[in-house]
Amino acid sequence: MKIQLWSIGKEHDPYIRDGIAVFQKRLQHYVDFEVKLIPTVKQAASLSVPELKKQEAKIIMDMLQPTDFLLALDEKGKMMTTIQFADFLQQRNNAGTKQLIILIGGAFGIDQTLLQRAQLQLSLSPLTFPHQLVRLIFTEQLYRAYTVLNREKYHHQ
């Protein structure tokens, strides 16, 4: 299974880029993983929030393949423990999922059309985090889940 983390927004700050690189390197032993940044819509400041979200959704929908499993990170999504997330990854792998797309929306969230397309909506926390930090947190959690699946010592229960 290939996993891609898609995020709408600007390039990583150096500390975020370095942190993600650490976990990407560790992940290469378990899974094909890539972070894909999607530039903010042009003239975003002049658009209403619903129109901006709609344009972001169109970009994402055009990029998705029909067989992609879409996991949308959304504050109203389901919460999981690390063990549950690891089990989810194993289930996706067992089901023959070719590509898992994890989507971090833009500054105002994810348009309803994408949330409806998503097979799973997941919340990392009821707290609000900067999008760049979510990229790092999620990459670390992905690594942690794979160490759980491989019975390694990174995760302590």
C-alpha positions as CSV (number, residue, x, y, z in Angstrom):
1,M,0.0,0.0,0.0
2,K,1.2,3.5,-0.8
3,I,0.3,6.3,1.6
4,Q,0.3,10.0,0.7
5,L,-0.3,12.9,3.0
6,W,-1.8,15.7,1.0
7,S,-2.0,19.2,2.6
8,I,-3.2,22.5,1.2
9,G,-0.9,25.3,2.2
10,K,2.6,26.7,2.2
11,E,5.9,25.0,2.3
12,H,7.2,23.7,5.6
13,D,9.1,25.8,8.0
14,P,12.6,24.4,8.5
15,Y,11.9,22.7,11.8
16,I,8.8,21.1,10.4
17,R,10.6,20.0,7.2
18,D,13.4,18.5,9.3
19,G,11.0,16.7,11.6
20,I,9.0,15.2,8.8
21,A,12.2,14.1,7.1
22,V,13.2,12.1,10.2
23,F,10.0,10.2,10.2
24,Q,9.8,9.8,6.4
25,K,13.3,8.1,6.6
26,R,12.1,5.8,9.3
27,L,8.9,5.0,7.5
28,Q,10.7,3.9,4.3
29,H,11.4,0.5,6.0
30,Y,7.6,-0.2,6.3
31,V,5.7,1.7,3.6
32,D,5.9,3.8,0.5
33,F,5.0,7.2,2.0
34,E,5.0,10.7,0.5
35,V,4.0,14.2,1.6
36,K,2.4,16.2,-1.2
37,L,1.8,20.0,-0.7
38,I,-1.0,21.5,-2.7
39,P,-0.5,25.3,-3.2
40,T,-3.2,27.6,-1.9
41,V,-5.8,28.7,-4.5
42,K,-4.8,31.8,-6.3
43,Q,-6.6,34.9,-5.2
44,A,-7.7,33.1,-2.1
45,A,-8.0,36.3,0.0
46,S,-10.6,37.6,-2.4
47,L,-12.9,34.6,-2.2
48,S,-15.6,33.8,0.2
49,V,-14.9,30.9,2.6
50,P,-17.4,28.6,0.8
51,E,-16.0,29.5,-2.6
52,L,-12.4,28.9,-1.4
53,K,-13.3,25.5,0.0
54,K,-15.2,24.6,-3.2
55,Q,-12.2,25.5,-5.3
56,E,-9.8,23.5,-3.0
57,A,-12.2,20.6,-3.2
58,K,-12.2,20.7,-7.0
59,I,-8.4,20.5,-7.1
60,I,-8.3,17.6,-4.7
61,M,-11.2,15.7,-6.5
62,D,-9.3,16.1,-9.8
63,M,-6.2,14.5,-8.2
64,L,-8.0,11.6,-6.6
65,Q,-8.2,8.3,-8.4
66,P,-11.5,6.3,-8.1
67,T,-9.8,3.5,-6.2
68,D,-8.0,5.8,-3.7
69,F,-9.1,5.4,-0.1
70,L,-9.5,8.9,1.2
71,L,-9.0,9.6,4.9
72,A,-10.0,13.2,5.7
73,L,-8.5,14.9,8.8
74,D,-11.4,16.8,10.3
75,E,-12.1,18.2,13.7
76,K,-15.5,16.4,13.7
77,G,-14.1,13.1,12.7
78,K,-13.7,9.9,14.6
79,M,-11.0,9.8,17.2
80,M,-8.7,6.7,17.5
81,T,-6.0,5.5,19.8
82,T,-2.6,4.7,18.3
83,I,-3.4,1.0,18.5
84,Q,-6.8,1.5,16.7
85,F,-5.0,3.5,14.0
86,A,-2.4,0.7,13.6
87,D,-5.3,-1.8,13.3
88,F,-7.0,0.5,10.7
89,L,-3.7,0.5,8.6
90,Q,-3.5,-3.3,8.9
91,Q,-7.2,-3.6,7.8
92,R,-6.6,-1.3,4.8
93,N,-3.5,-3.4,3.8
94,N,-5.4,-6.6,4.2
95,A,-8.3,-5.2,2.1
96,G,-5.8,-4.6,-0.8
97,T,-5.9,-0.8,-0.7
98,K,-3.4,0.3,-3.3
99,Q,-3.3,4.0,-2.2
100,L,-4.4,5.6,1.0
101,I,-4.7,9.4,0.8
102,I,-4.7,11.4,4.1
103,L,-6.0,14.9,3.5
104,I,-5.3,18.0,5.6
105,G,-7.6,20.7,4.3
106,G,-7.0,24.4,3.9
107,A,-7.2,27.1,6.6
108,F,-11.0,26.9,6.7
109,G,-11.3,23.1,6.6
110,I,-12.5,20.6,4.0
111,D,-15.5,21.2,1.7
112,Q,-18.5,18.9,2.2
113,T,-18.1,17.3,-1.2
114,L,-14.7,15.9,-0.1
115,L,-16.0,14.9,3.3
116,Q,-18.7,12.9,1.6
117,R,-16.1,11.3,-0.7
118,A,-13.9,10.3,2.2
119,Q,-14.3,6.8,3.5
120,L,-13.1,7.9,6.9
121,Q,-13.0,11.2,8.7
122,L,-10.4,11.3,11.5
123,S,-9.8,13.8,14.2
124,L,-6.3,14.0,15.8
125,S,-7.5,16.0,18.8
126,P,-10.2,18.4,19.9
127,L,-7.4,21.0,20.0
128,T,-6.6,23.2,17.1
129,F,-3.1,22.9,15.5
130,P,-1.3,24.8,12.8
131,H,-1.5,22.8,9.5
132,Q,2.2,22.5,9.2
133,L,2.4,21.0,12.7
134,V,-0.4,18.5,11.8
135,R,1.8,17.3,9.0
136,L,4.6,16.5,11.4
137,I,2.3,15.0,14.1
138,F,0.5,12.8,11.6
139,T,3.8,11.6,10.0
140,E,5.0,10.7,13.5
141,Q,1.8,8.9,14.3
142,L,2.0,6.9,11.1
143,Y,5.6,5.8,12.0
144,R,4.4,5.0,15.5
145,A,1.5,2.9,14.1
146,Y,3.9,0.9,11.9
147,T,6.2,0.2,14.9
148,V,3.1,-1.1,16.8
149,L,2.3,-3.4,13.8
150,N,5.9,-4.6,13.8
151,R,6.0,-5.1,17.6
152,E,8.9,-2.7,18.0
153,K,9.7,-0.7,21.2
154,Y,8.9,2.9,20.0
155,H,5.4,2.8,21.4
156,H,4.9,2.1,25.1
157,Q,1.7,0.8,26.4
